[in-house]
Amino acid sequence: MTAPRWIIHLPTTLTSLAAAADLAAALRDSLGHVAALDFGETTLSEEDRQHLRHRVWCDARLDGGRRCRLRDGHPGTCGTPGEG
């Protein structure tokens, strides 16, 4: 049996989905080296509607075991920012 994974819920004072997504991107950029964090699974929700979650990144599997680092719902081909 696999041990359960834990989720950290980190409330903010931000009032828009776009601003929250930008903060998630900044956290990924600054803490992406921490192996214990899985930024590909990041979701956002309103404080009083936590059951309604919005994915931040596409996270589709790419060749070589990588994952797409573009925003969820992006146009075009999966890849990393600046490449697709």
N, CA, C and O atoms as CSV, one atom per row, in Angstrom:
chain,resi,resn,atom,element,x,y,z
A,1,MET,N,N,0.842,-1.170,0.000
A,1,MET,CA,C,0.000,0.000,0.000
A,1,MET,C,C,0.896,1.245,0.000
A,1,MET,O,O,1.884,1.308,0.732
A,2,THR,N,N,0.544,2.219,-0.818
A,2,THR,CA,C,1.287,3.468,-0.904
A,2,THR,C,C,0.847,4.418,0.210
A,2,THR,O,O,-0.340,4.534,0.515
A,3,ALA,N,N,1.808,5.080,0.798
A,3,ALA,CA,C,1.504,6.048,1.849
A,3,ALA,C,C,0.718,7.222,1.256
A,3,ALA,O,O,0.963,7.603,0.111
A,4,PRO,N,N,-0.210,7.797,2.006
A,4,PRO,CA,C,-0.981,8.930,1.487
A,4,PRO,C,C,-0.101,10.159,1.296
A,4,PRO,O,O,0.853,10.379,2.042
A,5,ARG,N,N,-0.438,10.954,0.287
A,5,ARG,CA,C,0.253,12.225,0.073
A,5,ARG,C,C,-0.528,13.317,0.791
A,5,ARG,O,O,-1.749,13.233,0.919
A,6,TRP,N,N,0.166,14.318,1.250
A,6,TRP,CA,C,-0.461,15.407,1.990
A,6,TRP,C,C,-0.529,16.660,1.129
A,6,TRP,O,O,0.376,16.929,0.339
A,7,ILE,N,N,-1.594,17.416,1.284
A,7,ILE,CA,C,-1.826,18.653,0.548
A,7,ILE,C,C,-1.684,19.831,1.511
A,7,ILE,O,O,-2.210,19.794,2.623
A,8,ILE,N,N,-0.986,20.857,1.091
A,8,ILE,CA,C,-0.871,22.083,1.882
A,8,ILE,C,C,-1.841,23.105,1.293
A,8,ILE,O,O,-1.700,23.493,0.133
A,9,HIS,N,N,-2.806,23.536,2.066
A,9,HIS,CA,C,-3.738,24.580,1.639
A,9,HIS,C,C,-3.191,25.902,2.160
A,9,HIS,O,O,-3.071,26.095,3.369
A,10,LEU,N,N,-2.864,26.802,1.260
A,10,LEU,CA,C,-2.200,28.051,1.618
A,10,LEU,C,C,-3.089,29.228,1.223
A,10,LEU,O,O,-3.020,29.695,0.086
A,11,PRO,N,N,-3.919,29.713,2.139
A,11,PRO,CA,C,-4.798,30.842,1.814
A,11,PRO,C,C,-3.996,32.097,1.477
A,11,PRO,O,O,-2.889,32.293,1.979
A,12,THR,N,N,-4.567,32.943,0.622
A,12,THR,CA,C,-3.945,34.207,0.249
A,12,THR,C,C,-4.954,35.335,0.447
A,12,THR,O,O,-6.115,35.090,0.776
A,13,THR,N,N,-4.509,36.550,0.248
A,13,THR,CA,C,-5.404,37.703,0.282
A,13,THR,C,C,-5.778,38.141,-1.131
A,13,THR,O,O,-6.416,39.178,-1.310
A,14,LEU,N,N,-5.385,37.357,-2.135
A,14,LEU,CA,C,-5.659,37.701,-3.534
A,14,LEU,C,C,-7.150,37.561,-3.829
A,14,LEU,O,O,-7.833,36.731,-3.230
A,15,THR,N,N,-7.647,38.375,-4.753
A,15,THR,CA,C,-9.081,38.379,-5.036
A,15,THR,C,C,-9.430,38.007,-6.472
A,15,THR,O,O,-10.582,38.160,-6.880
A,16,SER,N,N,-8.452,37.517,-7.257
A,16,SER,CA,C,-8.766,37.078,-8.621
A,16,SER,C,C,-8.041,35.775,-8.932
A,16,SER,O,O,-6.963,35.500,-8.406
A,17,LEU,N,N,-8.656,34.986,-9.796
A,17,LEU,CA,C,-8.068,33.717,-10.217
A,17,LEU,C,C,-6.739,33.957,-10.936
A,17,LEU,O,O,-5.779,33.214,-10.733
A,18,ALA,N,N,-6.685,34.992,-11.775
A,18,ALA,CA,C,-5.447,35.289,-12.514
A,18,ALA,C,C,-4.301,35.640,-11.565
A,18,ALA,O,O,-3.172,35.189,-11.759
A,19,ALA,N,N,-4.584,36.433,-10.554
A,19,ALA,CA,C,-3.537,36.800,-9.594
A,19,ALA,C,C,-3.070,35.584,-8.803
A,19,ALA,O,O,-1.879,35.445,-8.524
A,20,ALA,N,N,-3.995,34.708,-8.444
A,20,ALA,CA,C,-3.630,33.490,-7.717
A,20,ALA,C,C,-2.783,32.575,-8.604
A,20,ALA,O,O,-1.827,31.965,-8.125
A,21,ALA,N,N,-3.122,32.474,-9.887
A,21,ALA,CA,C,-2.330,31.664,-10.815
A,21,ALA,C,C,-0.937,32.247,-10.992
A,21,ALA,O,O,0.039,31.503,-11.086
A,22,ASP,N,N,-0.835,33.568,-11.037
A,22,ASP,CA,C,0.481,34.215,-11.133
A,22,ASP,C,C,1.322,33.931,-9.892
A,22,ASP,O,O,2.527,33.701,-9.999
A,23,LEU,N,N,0.699,33.947,-8.720
A,23,LEU,CA,C,1.432,33.623,-7.492
A,23,LEU,C,C,1.889,32.164,-7.509
A,23,LEU,O,O,3.014,31.862,-7.110
A,24,ALA,N,N,1.024,31.263,-7.968
A,24,ALA,CA,C,1.413,29.854,-8.067
A,24,ALA,C,C,2.613,29.694,-8.997
A,24,ALA,O,O,3.516,28.907,-8.714
A,25,ALA,N,N,2.627,30.435,-10.105
A,25,ALA,CA,C,3.764,30.385,-11.039
A,25,ALA,C,C,5.030,30.910,-10.380
A,25,ALA,O,O,6.105,30.338,-10.561
A,26,ALA,N,N,4.916,31.987,-9.620
A,26,ALA,CA,C,6.087,32.539,-8.929
A,26,ALA,C,C,6.618,31.553,-7.887
A,26,ALA,O,O,7.830,31.406,-7.725
A,27,LEU,N,N,5.713,30.884,-7.186
A,27,LEU,CA,C,6.142,29.870,-6.208
A,27,LEU,C,C,6.836,28.711,-6.899
A,27,LEU,O,O,7.850,28.215,-6.409
A,28,ARG,N,N,6.298,28.272,-8.040
A,28,ARG,CA,C,6.932,27.183,-8.793
A,28,ARG,C,C,8.315,27.602,-9.265
A,28,ARG,O,O,9.259,26.814,-9.203
A,29,ASP,N,N,8.443,28.850,-9.742
A,29,ASP,CA,C,9.739,29.325,-10.221
A,29,ASP,C,C,10.771,29.382,-9.098
A,29,ASP,O,O,11.944,29.076,-9.314
A,30,SER,N,N,10.337,29.772,-7.904
A,30,SER,CA,C,11.294,29.922,-6.808
A,30,SER,C,C,11.502,28.652,-5.995
A,30,SER,O,O,12.557,28.484,-5.383
A,31,LEU,N,N,10.517,27.752,-5.976
A,31,LEU,CA,C,10.624,26.539,-5.155
A,31,LEU,C,C,10.615,25.255,-5.985
A,31,LEU,O,O,10.476,24.163,-5.433
A,32,GLY,N,N,10.759,25.376,-7.283
A,32,GLY,CA,C,10.719,24.215,-8.164
A,32,GLY,C,C,11.796,23.183,-7.893
A,32,GLY,O,O,11.657,22.026,-8.291
A,33,HIS,N,N,12.861,23.578,-7.228
A,33,HIS,CA,C,13.963,22.663,-6.914
A,33,HIS,C,C,13.638,21.753,-5.725
A,33,HIS,O,O,14.382,20.807,-5.464
A,34,VAL,N,N,12.553,22.016,-5.002
A,34,VAL,CA,C,12.196,21.217,-3.824
A,34,VAL,C,C,11.441,19.968,-4.295
A,34,VAL,O,O,10.294,20.056,-4.733
A,35,ALA,N,N,12.085,18.828,-4.202
A,35,ALA,CA,C,11.536,17.576,-4.734
A,35,ALA,C,C,10.220,17.160,-4.078
A,35,ALA,O,O,9.437,16.434,-4.689
A,36,ALA,N,N,9.967,17.598,-2.869
A,36,ALA,CA,C,8.747,17.203,-2.163
A,36,ALA,C,C,7.502,17.931,-2.684
A,36,ALA,O,O,6.383,17.569,-2.322
A,37,LEU,N,N,7.687,18.950,-3.527
A,37,LEU,CA,C,6.555,19.716,-4.045
A,37,LEU,C,C,6.204,19.267,-5.452
A,37,LEU,O,O,7.088,19.130,-6.298
A,38,ASP,N,N,4.914,19.035,-5.715
A,38,ASP,CA,C,4.433,18.608,-7.025
A,38,ASP,C,C,3.608,19.747,-7.615
A,38,ASP,O,O,2.382,19.748,-7.505
A,39,PHE,N,N,4.270,20.708,-8.235
A,39,PHE,CA,C,3.574,21.871,-8.760
A,39,PHE,C,C,2.665,21.529,-9.933
A,39,PHE,O,O,1.731,22.279,-10.214
A,40,GLY,N,N,2.908,20.431,-10.618
A,40,GLY,CA,C,2.063,20.041,-11.740
A,40,GLY,C,C,0.620,19.790,-11.339
A,40,GLY,O,O,-0.284,19.924,-12.164
A,41,GLU,N,N,0.396,19.437,-10.110
A,41,GLU,CA,C,-0.949,19.157,-9.616
A,41,GLU,C,C,-1.587,20.359,-8.919
A,41,GLU,O,O,-2.612,20.202,-8.256
A,42,THR,N,N,-1.013,21.542,-9.050
A,42,THR,CA,C,-1.534,22.721,-8.367
A,42,THR,C,C,-2.936,23.068,-8.844
A,42,THR,O,O,-3.202,23.125,-10.045
A,43,THR,N,N,-3.824,23.298,-7.889
A,43,THR,CA,C,-5.171,23.773,-8.183
A,43,THR,C,C,-5.465,24.987,-7.318
A,43,THR,O,O,-4.838,25.193,-6.278
A,44,LEU,N,N,-6.420,25.783,-7.759
A,44,LEU,CA,C,-6.832,26.977,-7.028
A,44,LEU,C,C,-8.326,26.899,-6.758
A,44,LEU,O,O,-9.075,26.323,-7.547
A,45,SER,N,N,-8.756,27.473,-5.653
A,45,SER,CA,C,-10.188,27.536,-5.352
A,45,SER,C,C,-10.482,28.795,-4.562
A,45,SER,O,O,-9.611,29.351,-3.893
A,46,GLU,N,N,-11.731,29.235,-4.653
A,46,GLU,CA,C,-12.171,30.355,-3.820
A,46,GLU,C,C,-12.256,29.877,-2.379
A,46,GLU,O,O,-12.524,28.703,-2.122
A,47,GLU,N,N,-12.029,30.778,-1.452
A,47,GLU,CA,C,-11.995,30.442,-0.029
A,47,GLU,C,C,-13.253,29.687,0.429
A,47,GLU,O,O,-13.154,28.701,1.159
A,48,ASP,N,N,-14.405,30.142,0.008
A,48,ASP,CA,C,-15.656,29.532,0.460
A,48,ASP,C,C,-16.222,28.517,-0.530
A,48,ASP,O,O,-17.341,28.035,-0.354
A,49,ARG,N,N,-15.450,28.191,-1.575
A,49,ARG,CA,C,-15.880,27.191,-2.566
A,49,ARG,C,C,-14.709,26.259,-2.874
A,49,ARG,O,O,-14.351,26.067,-4.036
A,50,GLN,N,N,-14.124,25.689,-1.843
A,50,GLN,CA,C,-12.928,24.880,-2.013
A,50,GLN,C,C,-13.184,23.587,-2.771
A,50,GLN,O,O,-12.243,22.947,-3.241
A,51,HIS,N,N,-14.440,23.198,-2.894
A,51,HIS,CA,C,-14.777,21.995,-3.662
A,51,HIS,C,C,-14.675,22.244,-5.171
A,51,HIS,O,O,-14.600,21.290,-5.946
A,52,LEU,N,N,-14.671,23.516,-5.599
A,52,LEU,CA,C,-14.570,23.883,-7.008
A,52,LEU,C,C,-13.142,24.331,-7.284
A,52,LEU,O,O,-12.765,25.457,-6.960
A,53,ARG,N,N,-12.344,23.443,-7.886
A,53,ARG,CA,C,-10.914,23.708,-8.081
A,53,ARG,C,C,-10.604,23.976,-9.546
A,53,ARG,O,O,-11.225,23.415,-10.448
A,54,HIS,N,N,-9.627,24.846,-9.753
A,54,HIS,CA,C,-9.168,25.213,-11.089
A,54,HIS,C,C,-7.713,24.775,-11.224
A,54,HIS,O,O,-6.866,25.167,-10.422
A,55,ARG,N,N,-7.422,23.954,-12.247
A,55,ARG,CA,C,-6.038,23.539,-12.507
A,55,ARG,C,C,-5.241,24.737,-12.973
A,55,ARG,O,O,-5.767,25.596,-13.679
A,56,VAL,N,N,-3.960,24.806,-12.582
A,56,VAL,CA,C,-3.105,25.905,-13.011
A,56,VAL,C,C,-2.338,25.512,-14.267
A,56,VAL,O,O,-2.252,26.303,-15.206
A,57,TRP,N,N,-1.780,24.305,-14.301
A,57,TRP,CA,C,-0.964,23.881,-15.437
A,57,TRP,C,C,-1.573,22.682,-16.140
A,57,TRP,O,O,-2.300,21.887,-15.545
A,58,CYS,N,N,-1.256,22.573,-17.421
A,58,CYS,CA,C,-1.718,21.461,-18.253
A,58,CYS,C,C,-1.205,20.136,-17.686
A,58,CYS,O,O,-1.991,19.215,-17.460
A,59,ASP,N,N,0.085,20.035,-17.458
A,59,ASP,CA,C,0.729,18.874,-16.837
A,59,ASP,C,C,0.639,17.588,-17.652
A,59,ASP,O,O,0.837,16.502,-17.107
A,60,ALA,N,N,0.341,17.688,-18.958
A,60,ALA,CA,C,0.296,16.492,-19.812
A,60,ALA,C,C,1.683,15.864,-19.908
A,60,ALA,O,O,2.694,16.567,-19.874
A,61,ARG,N,N,1.726,14.553,-20.026
A,61,ARG,CA,C,3.012,13.851,-20.152
A,61,ARG,C,C,3.625,14.114,-21.529
A,61,ARG,O,O,2.940,14.066,-22.552
A,62,LEU,N,N,4.928,14.393,-21.529
A,62,LEU,CA,C,5.684,14.628,-22.755
A,62,LEU,C,C,6.745,13.542,-22.894
A,62,LEU,O,O,6.955,12.745,-21.980
A,63,ASP,N,N,7.410,13.521,-24.047
A,63,ASP,CA,C,8.503,12.568,-24.250
A,63,ASP,C,C,9.588,12.772,-23.198
A,63,ASP,O,O,9.810,13.889,-22.732
A,64,GLY,N,N,10.256,11.694,-22.832
A,64,GLY,CA,C,11.357,11.774,-21.880
A,64,GLY,C,C,10.921,11.908,-20.435
A,64,GLY,O,O,11.735,12.243,-19.575
A,65,GLY,N,N,9.643,11.650,-20.148
A,65,GLY,CA,C,9.161,11.700,-18.770
A,65,GLY,C,C,8.859,13.101,-18.258
A,65,GLY,O,O,8.485,13.271,-17.097
A,66,ARG,N,N,9.019,14.110,-19.121
A,66,ARG,CA,C,8.708,15.473,-18.699
A,66,ARG,C,C,7.199,15.703,-18.726
A,66,ARG,O,O,6.438,14.873,-19.225
A,67,ARG,N,N,6.785,16.835,-18.185
A,67,ARG,CA,C,5.379,17.238,-18.214
A,67,ARG,C,C,5.264,18.647,-18.792
A,67,ARG,O,O,6.187,19.456,-18.687
A,68,CYS,N,N,4.127,18.919,-19.396
A,68,CYS,CA,C,3.859,20.250,-19.953
A,68,CYS,C,C,3.822,21.268,-18.823
A,68,CYS,O,O,3.171,21.054,-17.801
A,69,ARG,N,N,4.529,22.380,-19.017
A,69,ARG,CA,C,4.591,23.438,-17.995
A,69,ARG,C,C,3.782,24.669,-18.389
A,69,ARG,O,O,3.915,25.723,-17.769
A,70,LEU,N,N,2.944,24.541,-19.419
A,70,LEU,CA,C,2.107,25.659,-19.841
A,70,LEU,C,C,0.826,25.699,-19.012
A,70,LEU,O,O,0.452,24.706,-18.389
A,71,ARG,N,N,0.160,26.844,-19.009
A,71,ARG,CA,C,-1.082,26.995,-18.258
A,71,ARG,C,C,-2.157,26.045,-18.793
A,71,ARG,O,O,-2.179,25.734,-19.984
A,72,ASP,N,N,-3.028,25.597,-17.926
A,72,ASP,CA,C,-4.131,24.713,-18.305
A,72,ASP,C,C,-4.980,25.404,-19.374
A,72,ASP,O,O,-5.263,26.598,-19.276
A,73,GLY,N,N,-5.382,24.647,-20.391
A,73,GLY,CA,C,-6.205,25.189,-21.461
A,73,GLY,C,C,-5.433,25.987,-22.491
A,73,GLY,O,O,-6.028,26.727,-23.274
A,74,HIS,N,N,-4.092,25.846,-22.502
A,74,HIS,CA,C,-3.265,26.623,-23.433
A,74,HIS,C,C,-3.562,26.250,-24.877
A,74,HIS,O,O,-3.970,25.123,-25.160
A,75,PRO,N,N,-3.355,27.206,-25.805
A,75,PRO,CA,C,-3.493,26.885,-27.228
A,75,PRO,C,C,-2.240,26.181,-27.725
A,75,PRO,O,O,-1.178,26.295,-27.112
A,76,GLY,N,N,-2.351,25.471,-28.807
A,76,GLY,CA,C,-1.181,24.886,-29.438
A,76,GLY,C,C,-0.661,23.635,-28.753
A,76,GLY,O,O,-1.355,22.989,-27.968
A,77,THR,N,N,0.585,23.317,-29.077
A,77,THR,CA,C,1.231,22.099,-28.619
A,77,THR,C,C,1.766,22.244,-27.203
A,77,THR,O,O,2.187,23.324,-26.786
A,78,CYS,N,N,1.742,21.146,-26.484
A,78,CYS,CA,C,2.281,21.131,-25.120
A,78,CYS,C,C,3.797,21.331,-25.142
A,78,CYS,O,O,4.462,20.998,-26.123
A,79,GLY,N,N,4.325,21.867,-24.071
A,79,GLY,CA,C,5.766,22.083,-23.961
A,79,GLY,C,C,6.087,22.867,-22.706
A,79,GLY,O,O,5.482,22.671,-21.652
A,80,THR,N,N,7.051,23.755,-22.846
A,80,THR,CA,C,7.425,24.635,-21.737
A,80,THR,C,C,7.247,26.077,-22.213
A,80,THR,O,O,7.269,26.323,-23.419
A,81,PRO,N,N,7.075,27.022,-21.315
A,81,PRO,CA,C,6.905,28.405,-21.737
A,81,PRO,C,C,8.016,28.837,-22.684
A,81,PRO,O,O,9.199,28.616,-22.426
A,82,GLY,N,N,7.608,29.458,-23.783
A,82,GLY,CA,C,8.589,29.901,-24.776
A,82,GLY,C,C,8.874,28.883,-25.858
A,82,GLY,O,O,9.505,29.208,-26.863
A,83,GLU,N,N,8.412,27.638,-25.667
A,83,GLU,CA,C,8.704,26.613,-26.685
A,83,GLU,C,C,7.454,26.115,-27.380
A,83,GLU,O,O,7.577,25.555,-28.469
A,84,GLY,N,N,6.235,26.280,-26.821
A,84,GLY,CA,C,5.076,25.693,-27.468
A,84,GLY,C,C,3.876,26.423,-27.355
A,84,GLY,O,O,2.843,25.998,-27.874
